């Protein structure tokens, strides 16, 4: 993945994770596909079949939210200080000013091999991708030699050593497709060729992206098999293996208002729900009750004698666990200030 595309993904993740650490809102299950208003060309097929990881962030909504806005603004400021890409002229402002950022990552079996697509909707109208530059003044993207369709411009990631501002080979590792309606599609790996092919097709009726929630400020949805494959603790004989057994998806979601965060674990068979719920409850008890037992009486006391539990334990206090026929729902309340 190129530095430019990594920056887009990192900033989308950062907006989610920063809000999540402070506490966030409600979750809903995967949305049934419904017809959208026709738009040409359509990027939605890039998210079908559902990717291993789906991330949705609505930057403007998050930044204007009373609970999460200050946290995310602080995180973005920190990102500018720590990242050359985010500090460069353009990319940070593009993402902050966008209406919606969607990320799809597909696992290719090797942890180092992941195909990524980033869709940025509602890009600020005055931004030209061909003029985006890093802090040294080098262009990040250059217009490619061909167009997938008359309505789509493909830009290639500029070579690091580019001196004349042109790209002459397929040696670049990512593409930015500029679509009508202030929409950009950034693709790397195998997704790059797939994006080019899909965007060259004649327009058809667009469909909603599975997992998208119109009421969410941000959400992350991870396919269960991919998560279990990568997290050993979710596989036998680990204690958390009942959580991973027959796991279909894990969805984390933020909604406007109450400052809580919810995680939904959905299962392919109903018989897996009860063992998973019991295991989640035991894990939460262990995380919230073990500090003092393991560290002695002083572990939870500060200089003034008050509680100083570890941040994760303190944040998880008051969490609730419930279930339905298909799912286990964990609700973590807003972190006390």
Residue frames as qw, qx, qy, qz and C-alpha x, y, z in Angstrom:
[[0.000, 0.890, 0.456, 0.000, 0.00, 0.00, 0.00],
 [0.413, 0.507, -0.036, 0.756, 1.42, 3.42, -0.90],
 [0.233, -0.157, -0.463, 0.841, 2.02, 6.19, 1.61],
 [0.288, -0.104, -0.139, -0.942, -0.86, 8.23, 0.20],
 [0.659, -0.274, -0.558, -0.424, -3.34, 5.40, 0.51],
 [0.536, -0.217, -0.677, 0.455, -2.01, 4.43, 3.94],
 [0.033, 0.001, -0.274, 0.961, -2.64, 8.01, 5.01],
 [0.510, -0.204, -0.309, -0.776, -6.26, 7.85, 3.85],
 [0.716, -0.265, -0.642, -0.077, -6.83, 4.59, 5.70],
 [0.430, -0.106, -0.568, 0.694, -4.99, 5.75, 8.84],
 [0.145, -0.098, 0.136, -0.975, -7.05, 8.94, 9.02],
 [0.651, -0.255, -0.424, -0.576, -10.31, 7.02, 8.62],
 [0.707, -0.227, -0.635, 0.214, -9.24, 4.60, 11.35],
 [0.279, 0.037, -0.419, 0.863, -8.03, 7.44, 13.52],
 [0.373, -0.261, -0.068, -0.888, -11.39, 9.19, 13.39],
 [0.779, -0.287, -0.471, -0.298, -13.11, 5.96, 14.47],
 [0.701, -0.123, -0.569, 0.412, -10.61, 4.90, 17.12],
 [0.141, 0.180, -0.326, 0.917, -10.30, 8.31, 18.72],
 [0.538, -0.311, -0.091, -0.778, -14.04, 8.65, 19.11],
 [0.821, -0.198, -0.522, -0.121, -14.29, 5.06, 20.32],
 [0.518, 0.031, -0.583, 0.625, -11.74, 5.63, 23.10],
 [0.132, -0.151, 0.289, -0.936, -13.87, 8.44, 24.47],
 [0.327, 0.342, 0.794, -0.381, -17.08, 6.41, 24.17],
 [0.214, 0.130, -0.475, -0.844, -19.66, 6.36, 21.40],
 [0.586, 0.067, 0.133, -0.797, -23.20, 5.57, 20.28],
 [0.797, 0.091, 0.474, -0.364, -25.48, 2.86, 18.96],
 [0.114, -0.267, 0.856, 0.427, -25.15, 0.03, 16.54],
 [0.790, 0.292, 0.155, -0.516, -27.41, -1.51, 13.98],
 [0.737, -0.034, 0.642, 0.210, -27.00, -4.75, 12.09],
 [0.246, -0.077, 0.616, 0.745, -26.17, -4.96, 8.40],
 [0.440, 0.437, 0.135, -0.773, -28.65, -2.98, 6.36],
 [0.672, 0.382, 0.630, 0.075, -30.72, -4.71, 3.75],
 [0.274, -0.049, 0.451, 0.848, -29.62, -3.57, 0.28],
 [0.296, 0.755, 0.504, -0.298, -32.01, -0.93, -0.98],
 [0.535, 0.584, 0.319, 0.521, -32.06, 1.07, -4.14],
 [0.285, -0.498, -0.063, 0.817, -30.17, 4.39, -4.17],
 [0.404, 0.833, 0.073, -0.371, -30.83, 7.32, -6.39],
 [0.850, 0.383, 0.149, 0.331, -29.10, 6.64, -9.69],
 [0.171, -0.888, 0.304, 0.299, -25.59, 8.05, -9.94],
 [0.879, 0.431, 0.029, 0.203, -23.03, 7.60, -12.69],
 [0.666, 0.104, -0.729, -0.115, -20.67, 5.88, -12.54],
 [0.781, -0.546, -0.041, -0.301, -21.21, 3.56, -9.56],
 [0.164, 0.569, -0.739, 0.323, -18.53, 2.71, -7.02],
 [0.722, -0.328, 0.347, -0.501, -20.79, 0.54, -4.83],
 [0.962, 0.156, -0.208, -0.088, -19.91, -2.76, -6.58],
 [0.384, 0.557, -0.615, 0.405, -16.39, -2.39, -5.15],
 [0.330, -0.351, 0.636, -0.603, -17.92, -3.28, -1.76],
 [0.887, 0.063, 0.232, -0.394, -19.58, -6.47, -3.04],
 [0.672, -0.487, -0.557, -0.033, -19.18, -9.15, -1.90],
 [0.429, -0.894, 0.035, -0.124, -18.79, -7.71, 1.62],
 [0.440, 0.624, -0.545, 0.347, -15.11, -7.09, 2.40],
 [0.660, -0.171, -0.625, 0.380, -13.26, -8.61, 5.35],
 [0.264, -0.450, -0.380, 0.764, -13.12, -5.17, 6.97],
 [0.094, 0.702, 0.445, 0.548, -15.58, -2.35, 6.28],
 [0.301, -0.388, -0.344, 0.800, -15.05, 1.08, 7.83],
 [0.073, 0.751, 0.443, 0.484, -17.41, 4.03, 7.55],
 [0.326, -0.427, -0.308, 0.785, -16.61, 7.48, 8.92],
 [0.152, 0.838, 0.397, 0.343, -18.63, 10.66, 8.40],
 [0.509, 0.025, -0.246, 0.824, -15.99, 13.30, 9.19],
 [0.113, -0.416, -0.066, -0.900, -18.23, 16.37, 9.11],
 [0.684, -0.525, -0.336, -0.379, -20.82, 14.71, 11.33],
 [0.782, -0.271, -0.384, 0.410, -18.16, 13.48, 13.76],
 [0.386, 0.144, -0.170, 0.895, -16.39, 16.83, 13.95],
 [0.269, -0.425, -0.094, -0.859, -19.64, 18.68, 14.62],
 [0.699, -0.440, -0.555, -0.101, -20.83, 16.20, 17.25],
 [0.334, -0.826, 0.208, -0.404, -20.75, 17.66, 20.77],
 [0.863, -0.445, 0.241, -0.005, -19.37, 14.48, 22.34],
 [0.879, 0.017, 0.289, 0.380, -16.80, 13.39, 19.78],
 [0.434, 0.862, 0.043, 0.258, -15.86, 16.53, 17.86],
 [0.206, -0.899, 0.374, -0.097, -13.28, 17.85, 20.36],
 [0.775, -0.332, 0.523, 0.127, -11.67, 14.41, 20.68],
 [0.783, 0.411, 0.364, 0.293, -11.35, 13.88, 16.94],
 [0.262, 0.940, -0.081, 0.202, -10.07, 17.40, 16.32],
 [0.430, -0.768, 0.475, 0.001, -7.36, 16.78, 18.91],
 [0.823, -0.058, 0.530, 0.196, -6.48, 13.45, 17.29],
 [0.643, 0.689, 0.210, 0.261, -6.23, 15.06, 13.85],
 [0.015, -0.955, 0.271, -0.118, -3.98, 17.77, 15.22],
 [0.634, -0.516, 0.568, 0.093, -1.74, 15.07, 16.71],
 [0.825, 0.297, 0.432, 0.209, -1.74, 13.20, 13.38],
 [0.422, 0.887, -0.027, 0.183, -0.52, 16.32, 11.60],
 [0.267, -0.846, 0.458, -0.057, 2.36, 16.62, 14.05],
 [0.659, -0.336, 0.671, 0.055, 3.36, 12.96, 13.72],
 [0.713, 0.320, 0.587, 0.211, 2.68, 12.19, 10.06],
 [0.177, -0.314, 0.389, 0.848, 4.40, 13.81, 7.10],
 [0.037, 0.340, 0.777, 0.529, 1.54, 12.78, 4.85],
 [0.157, -0.764, -0.621, 0.078, -1.21, 14.16, 7.05],
 [0.260, -0.693, -0.065, 0.670, 0.78, 17.33, 7.52],
 [0.319, 0.037, 0.540, 0.778, 1.14, 17.81, 3.76],
 [0.292, 0.269, -0.009, -0.918, -0.93, 20.28, 1.82],
 [0.523, 0.087, -0.514, -0.674, -4.21, 18.69, 0.90],
 [0.468, -0.108, -0.870, -0.109, -4.90, 15.12, 2.13],
 [0.129, -0.268, -0.736, 0.608, -5.92, 15.99, 5.69],
 [0.279, 0.268, 0.108, -0.916, -8.16, 18.82, 4.55],
 [0.464, 0.042, -0.663, -0.587, -9.75, 16.58, 1.91],
 [0.423, -0.220, -0.876, 0.073, -10.70, 13.93, 4.45],
 [0.063, -0.308, -0.563, 0.765, -11.75, 16.35, 7.19],
 [0.304, 0.281, -0.049, -0.909, -13.92, 18.24, 4.71],
 [0.299, -0.036, -0.839, -0.454, -15.53, 15.15, 3.17],
 [0.683, -0.253, 0.009, -0.685, -19.04, 14.02, 3.94],
 [0.945, -0.156, 0.214, -0.190, -18.21, 10.33, 4.07],
 [0.173, 0.601, -0.775, -0.086, -15.17, 8.05, 3.98],
 [0.955, -0.051, 0.144, -0.253, -15.65, 4.32, 3.31],
 [0.025, 0.607, -0.791, -0.079, -12.87, 1.75, 3.47],
 [0.975, 0.041, 0.020, -0.217, -12.95, -1.86, 2.24],
 [0.048, -0.630, 0.775, 0.029, -10.06, -4.22, 2.98],
 [0.953, 0.107, -0.135, -0.250, -9.89, -7.74, 1.60],
 [0.565, -0.550, 0.614, 0.039, -7.65, -10.38, 3.15],
 [0.677, 0.518, -0.464, -0.239, -5.54, -12.30, 0.63],
 [0.956, -0.118, -0.262, 0.056, -4.44, -14.95, 3.16],
 [0.639, 0.082, -0.293, 0.706, -1.09, -13.38, 4.04],
 [0.283, -0.776, -0.374, 0.420, -1.22, -10.76, 6.85],
 [0.254, -0.463, 0.229, 0.818, 0.99, -8.54, 4.70],
 [0.041, 0.130, 0.693, 0.708, -1.24, -8.92, 1.62],
 [0.163, 0.608, 0.637, -0.445, -4.39, -6.82, 1.84],
 [0.183, 0.399, 0.498, 0.748, -6.28, -5.18, -1.00],
 [0.080, -0.531, -0.462, 0.706, -7.72, -1.81, -0.03],
 [0.111, 0.569, 0.475, 0.662, -10.30, 0.53, -1.52],
 [0.123, -0.445, -0.424, 0.779, -11.11, 3.94, -0.05],
 [0.103, 0.644, 0.550, 0.522, -14.11, 5.94, -1.25],
 [0.157, -0.321, -0.305, 0.883, -14.28, 9.61, -0.29],
 [0.079, 0.668, 0.656, 0.343, -17.69, 11.19, -0.90],
 [0.147, -0.958, -0.245, -0.032, -18.47, 14.87, -0.77],
 [0.652, -0.069, 0.003, 0.755, -14.89, 16.00, -1.41],
 [0.044, -0.735, -0.136, 0.663, -14.53, 19.79, -1.01],
 [0.626, 0.718, 0.306, -0.001, -15.42, 21.32, -4.36],
 [0.188, 0.942, -0.271, -0.060, -12.25, 23.39, -4.65],
 [0.554, -0.511, 0.638, 0.158, -9.82, 20.46, -4.33],
 [0.722, 0.561, -0.342, -0.217, -8.04, 19.20, -7.45],
 [0.924, -0.304, 0.210, 0.103, -6.36, 15.81, -6.82],
 [0.774, 0.445, 0.005, 0.451, -3.71, 16.55, -9.44],
 [0.120, 0.782, -0.221, 0.570, -2.55, 19.50, -7.32],
 [0.778, -0.622, 0.041, -0.077, -2.20, 17.66, -4.01],
 [0.516, 0.602, -0.488, 0.366, 1.39, 17.80, -2.82],
 [0.759, -0.382, -0.401, 0.344, 3.48, 16.63, 0.10],
 [0.343, -0.889, -0.075, 0.295, 5.26, 18.99, 2.46],
 [0.498, -0.343, 0.413, 0.681, 8.26, 19.09, 0.13],
 [0.339, 0.590, -0.133, -0.721, 6.06, 20.28, -2.71],
 [0.000, -0.156, 0.902, 0.403, 6.11, 17.02, -4.68],
 [0.656, -0.004, -0.226, -0.720, 2.87, 16.09, -6.39],
 [0.524, -0.154, 0.781, -0.303, 1.17, 13.06, -4.87],
 [0.650, 0.391, 0.649, -0.047, -0.88, 12.11, -7.95],
 [0.043, 0.397, -0.484, -0.779, -0.40, 12.51, -11.69],
 [0.746, 0.367, 0.103, -0.546, -2.98, 11.99, -14.42],
 [0.642, -0.096, 0.735, 0.198, -2.66, 8.59, -16.06],
 [0.040, -0.223, 0.629, 0.744, -2.49, 7.96, -19.81],
 [0.268, -0.274, -0.768, -0.514, -6.05, 6.66, -20.13],
 [0.433, -0.151, 0.315, -0.831, -9.52, 7.03, -18.63],
 [0.243, 0.136, 0.950, -0.141, -11.79, 4.17, -17.51],
 [0.222, 0.688, 0.677, 0.136, -14.73, 6.12, -18.94],
 [0.212, 0.606, 0.169, 0.748, -15.44, 9.65, -20.17],
 [0.432, -0.798, -0.120, -0.402, -16.79, 10.56, -16.73],
 [0.819, -0.548, 0.056, 0.164, -13.87, 9.14, -14.73],
 [0.332, 0.810, -0.441, 0.201, -10.30, 10.43, -14.49],
 [0.928, -0.280, -0.126, 0.213, -7.64, 8.02, -13.25],
 [0.051, 0.879, -0.424, 0.213, -4.59, 9.42, -11.49],
 [0.872, 0.033, -0.414, 0.258, -1.55, 7.34, -10.59],
 [0.610, -0.750, 0.023, 0.256, 0.52, 7.62, -7.46],
 [0.360, 0.878, -0.306, 0.077, 3.44, 9.80, -8.46],
 [0.860, 0.078, -0.321, 0.390, 6.82, 8.03, -8.33],
 [0.546, -0.741, -0.106, 0.376, 8.94, 9.24, -5.42],
 [0.492, -0.316, 0.316, 0.747, 11.64, 10.31, -7.83],
 [0.404, 0.727, 0.501, 0.238, 9.30, 12.00, -10.30],
 [0.339, -0.349, 0.060, 0.871, 10.97, 15.05, -11.73],
 [0.040, -0.057, -0.465, -0.883, 8.79, 15.95, -14.68],
 [0.457, 0.129, 0.375, -0.796, 5.40, 15.31, -13.05],
 [0.738, 0.216, -0.360, -0.528, 4.47, 12.47, -15.39],
 [0.649, -0.221, 0.717, -0.126, 4.00, 8.75, -14.94],
 [0.465, 0.485, -0.552, -0.494, 4.91, 6.51, -17.86],
 [0.381, 0.108, -0.917, -0.049, 4.59, 2.95, -16.53],
 [0.723, -0.461, -0.359, -0.369, 2.28, 0.79, -14.48],
 [0.526, 0.152, -0.635, 0.545, 4.98, 0.77, -11.81],
 [0.276, -0.355, 0.300, -0.841, 2.86, 2.91, -9.51],
 [0.149, -0.083, -0.958, 0.229, 1.07, 0.97, -6.80],
 [0.114, 0.554, 0.680, -0.467, -2.19, 2.88, -6.38],
 [0.088, 0.380, 0.492, 0.778, -4.74, 4.85, -8.35],
 [0.142, 0.423, 0.456, -0.770, -7.11, 7.69, -7.51],
 [0.116, 0.432, 0.733, 0.513, -10.26, 7.73, -9.63],
 [0.119, 0.237, 0.225, -0.938, -12.06, 11.06, -9.76],
 [0.088, 0.471, 0.855, 0.199, -15.80, 10.54, -10.31],
 [0.159, -0.532, -0.256, -0.791, -18.62, 13.02, -10.87],
 [0.614, -0.665, -0.315, -0.286, -20.39, 14.30, -7.79],
 [0.120, -0.761, 0.492, -0.404, -17.21, 15.10, -5.81],
 [0.934, -0.265, 0.215, -0.110, -16.41, 11.42, -5.24],
 [0.228, 0.674, -0.702, -0.038, -12.94, 9.87, -5.21],
 [0.990, -0.123, 0.021, -0.069, -12.04, 6.19, -5.26],
 [0.024, 0.735, -0.676, 0.041, -8.52, 5.22, -4.10],
 [0.989, -0.008, 0.036, -0.142, -7.45, 1.65, -4.78],
 [0.025, -0.681, 0.731, 0.028, -4.33, -0.43, -4.22],
 [0.423, -0.146, 0.894, -0.033, -3.34, -4.02, -4.87],
 [0.164, 0.255, 0.883, 0.359, -5.71, -6.19, -6.87],
 [0.131, 0.730, 0.558, -0.372, -8.47, -3.70, -6.07],
 [0.015, -0.574, 0.243, 0.782, -6.86, -1.21, -8.41],
 [0.049, 0.056, -0.800, -0.596, -7.49, -3.26, -11.56],
 [0.007, -0.501, -0.864, 0.042, -10.94, -4.26, -10.32],
 [0.039, 0.699, 0.304, -0.646, -11.86, -0.61, -9.69],
 [0.048, 0.404, -0.468, -0.785, -10.71, 0.37, -13.17],
 [0.057, -0.145, -0.905, -0.397, -12.78, -2.40, -14.73],
 [0.022, -0.603, -0.761, 0.238, -15.95, -1.71, -12.73],
 [0.020, 0.691, 0.145, -0.708, -15.79, 2.04, -13.29],
 [0.020, 0.259, -0.611, -0.748, -15.50, 1.48, -17.04],
 [0.105, 0.373, 0.914, 0.124, -18.87, -0.28, -17.21],
 [0.197, -0.461, -0.374, -0.780, -22.06, 1.37, -18.32],
 [0.258, -0.214, 0.489, -0.805, -24.10, 2.77, -15.44],
 [0.463, -0.337, -0.790, -0.219, -26.66, 0.58, -13.74],
 [0.520, -0.734, -0.152, -0.410, -28.87, 1.00, -10.70],
 [0.189, 0.470, -0.674, 0.537, -26.70, 1.50, -7.62],
 [0.734, -0.444, -0.507, -0.083, -27.25, -0.52, -4.47],
 [0.412, -0.833, 0.250, -0.273, -26.61, 0.35, -0.85],
 [0.370, 0.464, -0.759, 0.267, -23.41, -0.97, 0.69],
 [0.778, -0.387, -0.491, -0.061, -24.04, -3.87, 3.07],
 [0.619, -0.306, -0.410, 0.596, -23.35, -2.78, 6.64],
 [0.121, 0.298, 0.010, 0.947, -23.83, 0.95, 5.96],
 [0.226, -0.639, -0.673, 0.297, -25.90, 2.68, 8.64],
 [0.143, 0.704, 0.242, 0.652, -27.35, 6.08, 7.83],
 [0.464, -0.850, -0.119, -0.217, -27.58, 6.97, 11.53],
 [0.833, -0.339, -0.043, 0.436, -23.98, 6.12, 12.45],
 [0.041, -0.940, 0.271, 0.202, -21.24, 8.67, 12.88],
 [0.244, 0.584, -0.767, -0.102, -18.77, 5.86, 12.26],
 [0.921, -0.154, 0.264, -0.240, -18.69, 2.08, 12.24],
 [0.104, 0.514, -0.836, -0.161, -16.34, -0.81, 11.72],
 [0.923, 0.032, 0.171, -0.344, -17.55, -4.22, 10.53],
 [0.003, 0.531, -0.838, -0.122, -15.18, -7.21, 10.46],
 [0.831, 0.067, -0.427, -0.351, -16.12, -10.56, 8.93],
 [0.785, -0.505, 0.298, -0.200, -15.96, -13.27, 11.55],
 [0.966, 0.110, 0.064, 0.224, -13.85, -15.84, 9.64],
 [0.488, 0.663, -0.206, 0.528, -11.21, -13.22, 8.86],
 [0.324, -0.754, 0.324, -0.471, -11.11, -12.01, 12.47],
 [0.905, -0.337, 0.239, -0.103, -10.88, -15.54, 13.89],
 [0.879, 0.350, -0.056, 0.319, -8.15, -16.44, 11.42],
 [0.347, 0.668, -0.266, 0.602, -6.02, -13.51, 12.57],
 [0.360, -0.605, 0.407, -0.582, -6.75, -13.60, 16.33],
 [0.436, 0.136, -0.882, 0.115, -5.47, -16.77, 17.97],
 [0.156, -0.026, 0.685, -0.711, -7.37, -16.06, 21.20],
 [0.659, 0.172, 0.078, -0.728, -10.64, -16.69, 19.34],
 [0.736, 0.244, -0.581, -0.248, -9.65, -20.21, 18.29],
 [0.916, -0.393, 0.024, -0.079, -9.58, -23.44, 20.35],
 [0.513, -0.461, -0.705, 0.166, -8.19, -24.20, 22.85],
 [0.123, 0.220, -0.238, 0.938, -8.15, -20.53, 23.92],
 [0.033, 0.379, 0.731, -0.566, -10.63, -19.42, 26.59],
 [0.317, 0.478, 0.067, -0.817, -12.29, -16.97, 24.19],
 [0.037, -0.052, 0.861, 0.505, -12.86, -19.59, 21.49],
 [0.182, 0.558, 0.798, -0.136, -16.66, -19.70, 22.15],
 [0.153, 0.751, 0.086, -0.637, -16.76, -16.06, 21.01],
 [0.096, 0.499, -0.609, -0.610, -15.07, -16.99, 17.73],
 [0.286, 0.125, 0.943, 0.118, -17.05, -20.16, 17.04],
 [0.232, 0.596, 0.723, 0.260, -19.40, -19.62, 14.06],
 [0.071, -0.666, -0.149, 0.727, -18.85, -15.85, 14.33],
 [0.516, 0.659, 0.473, 0.274, -20.35, -14.20, 11.25],
 [0.298, 0.653, 0.021, 0.696, -19.35, -10.60, 11.93],
 [0.402, -0.519, -0.402, 0.638, -18.29, -8.11, 14.58],
 [0.152, 0.718, 0.296, 0.611, -19.75, -4.62, 14.21],
 [0.346, -0.434, -0.359, 0.750, -18.70, -1.60, 16.27],
 [0.126, 0.669, 0.457, 0.572, -20.75, 1.55, 15.84],
 [0.154, -0.255, -0.320, 0.900, -20.94, 5.13, 17.03],
 [0.027, 0.704, 0.609, 0.365, -24.19, 7.08, 16.94],
 [0.037, 0.551, -0.062, 0.832, -24.98, 10.66, 17.70],
 [0.486, -0.650, -0.157, -0.563, -25.64, 11.74, 21.20],
 [0.775, -0.601, -0.051, -0.189, -25.19, 9.50, 24.19],
 [0.007, -0.781, 0.604, -0.160, -21.44, 8.90, 24.18],
 [0.768, -0.243, 0.582, -0.111, -21.63, 5.11, 24.43],
 [0.287, 0.457, -0.743, -0.395, -20.19, 2.46, 22.16],
 [0.858, 0.017, 0.368, -0.360, -21.84, -0.79, 21.11],
 [0.070, 0.396, -0.866, -0.296, -20.39, -3.98, 19.72],
 [0.857, 0.131, 0.164, -0.470, -22.58, -6.56, 18.03],
 [0.133, -0.323, 0.916, 0.196, -21.34, -10.11, 17.51],
 [0.786, 0.229, -0.013, -0.574, -23.56, -11.91, 15.01],
 [0.401, -0.281, 0.871, 0.029, -23.52, -15.69, 14.60],
 [0.373, 0.176, -0.705, -0.577, -24.24, -18.09, 11.77],
 [0.538, -0.296, -0.772, -0.163, -26.13, -20.49, 14.06],
 [0.471, -0.698, -0.039, -0.537, -28.28, -19.78, 17.10],
 [0.898, -0.351, -0.234, 0.125, -26.61, -22.42, 19.23],
 [0.633, 0.191, -0.217, 0.719, -23.41, -20.36, 19.34],
 [0.108, -0.739, -0.048, -0.663, -25.05, -17.28, 20.87],
 [0.713, -0.677, -0.078, -0.168, -25.45, -18.50, 24.48],
 [0.850, -0.215, -0.042, 0.479, -21.85, -19.77, 24.92],
 [0.422, 0.446, 0.039, 0.789, -20.53, -16.58, 23.34],
 [0.309, -0.780, -0.094, -0.536, -22.64, -14.39, 25.64],
 [0.817, -0.567, -0.072, 0.078, -21.44, -16.28, 28.72],
 [0.771, 0.023, 0.005, 0.637, -17.80, -15.98, 27.64],
 [0.185, 0.628, 0.069, 0.753, -18.12, -12.25, 26.94],
 [0.528, -0.776, -0.083, -0.335, -19.62, -11.69, 30.39],
 [0.867, -0.389, -0.027, 0.311, -16.80, -13.63, 32.05],
 [0.617, 0.279, 0.046, 0.735, -14.19, -11.69, 30.10],
 [0.070, -0.747, -0.071, -0.657, -15.72, -8.35, 31.11],
 [0.715, -0.691, -0.063, -0.093, -15.81, -9.40, 34.76],
 [0.847, -0.144, 0.002, 0.512, -12.16, -10.40, 34.57],
 [0.419, 0.472, 0.075, 0.772, -11.17, -7.10, 32.99],
 [0.219, -0.729, -0.055, -0.646, -13.07, -4.92, 35.44],
 [0.754, -0.625, -0.017, -0.200, -12.52, -6.89, 38.70],
 [0.927, -0.009, -0.166, 0.337, -8.94, -8.16, 38.52],
 [0.304, 0.742, -0.246, 0.544, -6.89, -4.99, 39.02],
 [0.414, -0.702, 0.358, -0.456, -7.07, -4.79, 42.78],
 [0.961, -0.222, 0.143, -0.077, -6.79, -8.56, 43.30],
 [0.879, 0.297, -0.048, 0.370, -3.61, -8.83, 41.26],
 [0.401, 0.595, -0.185, 0.672, -1.84, -5.64, 42.24],
 [0.388, -0.229, -0.582, 0.677, -2.65, -5.18, 45.92],
 [0.067, -0.786, -0.529, 0.312, -4.61, -2.54, 47.78],
 [0.150, -0.647, 0.104, 0.740, -2.54, 0.30, 46.37],
 [0.351, 0.130, 0.697, 0.611, -3.15, -0.63, 42.75],
 [0.043, 0.689, 0.609, 0.391, -6.43, 1.28, 42.57],
 [0.315, -0.867, -0.272, 0.276, -5.46, 4.19, 44.81],
 [0.435, 0.684, -0.050, 0.583, -3.83, 7.45, 43.89],
 [0.305, 0.208, -0.457, 0.809, -2.15, 9.92, 46.19],
 [0.370, -0.253, 0.170, -0.878, -5.50, 11.14, 47.37],
 [0.351, 0.010, 0.861, -0.367, -6.85, 7.67, 48.06],
 [0.671, 0.404, 0.081, -0.616, -9.22, 7.70, 45.05],
 [0.859, 0.180, 0.475, 0.066, -9.65, 4.99, 42.45],
 [0.150, 0.720, -0.489, -0.470, -6.99, 4.88, 39.70],
 [0.828, 0.140, 0.543, 0.005, -7.98, 1.75, 37.84],
 [0.375, -0.106, 0.627, 0.675, -6.29, 0.99, 34.56],
 [0.291, 0.287, -0.168, -0.897, -7.89, 3.02, 31.74],
 [0.400, -0.029, -0.784, -0.474, -9.39, -0.01, 29.99],
 [0.252, -0.324, -0.869, 0.276, -10.89, -1.38, 33.21],
 [0.065, 0.399, 0.363, -0.839, -12.30, 2.00, 34.18],
 [0.323, 0.199, -0.396, -0.836, -13.78, 2.48, 30.70],
 [0.412, -0.096, -0.848, -0.319, -15.47, -0.94, 30.70],
 [0.008, 0.210, 0.771, -0.601, -17.10, -0.50, 34.10],
 [0.426, 0.408, 0.319, -0.742, -20.87, -0.40, 33.74],
 [0.292, 0.229, -0.713, -0.595, -20.85, -2.32, 30.45],
 [0.725, 0.096, 0.472, -0.492, -23.89, -4.47, 29.75],
 [0.043, 0.192, -0.897, -0.396, -24.22, -7.67, 27.74],
 [0.677, 0.262, 0.412, -0.551, -27.47, -8.87, 26.17],
 [0.183, -0.115, 0.875, 0.434, -28.44, -11.25, 23.38],
 [0.685, 0.309, 0.015, -0.660, -31.04, -11.99, 20.74],
 [0.946, 0.163, 0.261, -0.099, -31.62, -15.03, 18.56],
 [0.795, 0.533, -0.030, 0.288, -28.66, -14.16, 16.34],
 [0.355, 0.675, -0.239, 0.601, -26.43, -11.77, 18.22],
 [0.584, -0.509, -0.383, 0.504, -24.60, -10.76, 21.37],
 [0.127, 0.843, 0.099, 0.514, -24.73, -7.03, 22.10],
 [0.590, -0.339, -0.326, 0.656, -22.18, -5.30, 24.34],
 [0.035, 0.902, 0.184, 0.389, -22.89, -1.72, 25.37],
 [0.583, -0.149, -0.294, 0.743, -20.06, 0.30, 26.88],
 [0.077, -0.923, -0.354, 0.131, -21.22, 3.54, 28.54],
 [0.305, 0.857, -0.130, 0.395, -19.60, 6.90, 27.93],
 [0.657, 0.012, -0.437, 0.614, -16.31, 7.25, 29.74],
 [0.353, -0.879, -0.290, 0.138, -16.61, 9.32, 32.88],
 [0.400, 0.703, -0.152, 0.568, -14.61, 12.54, 32.76]]
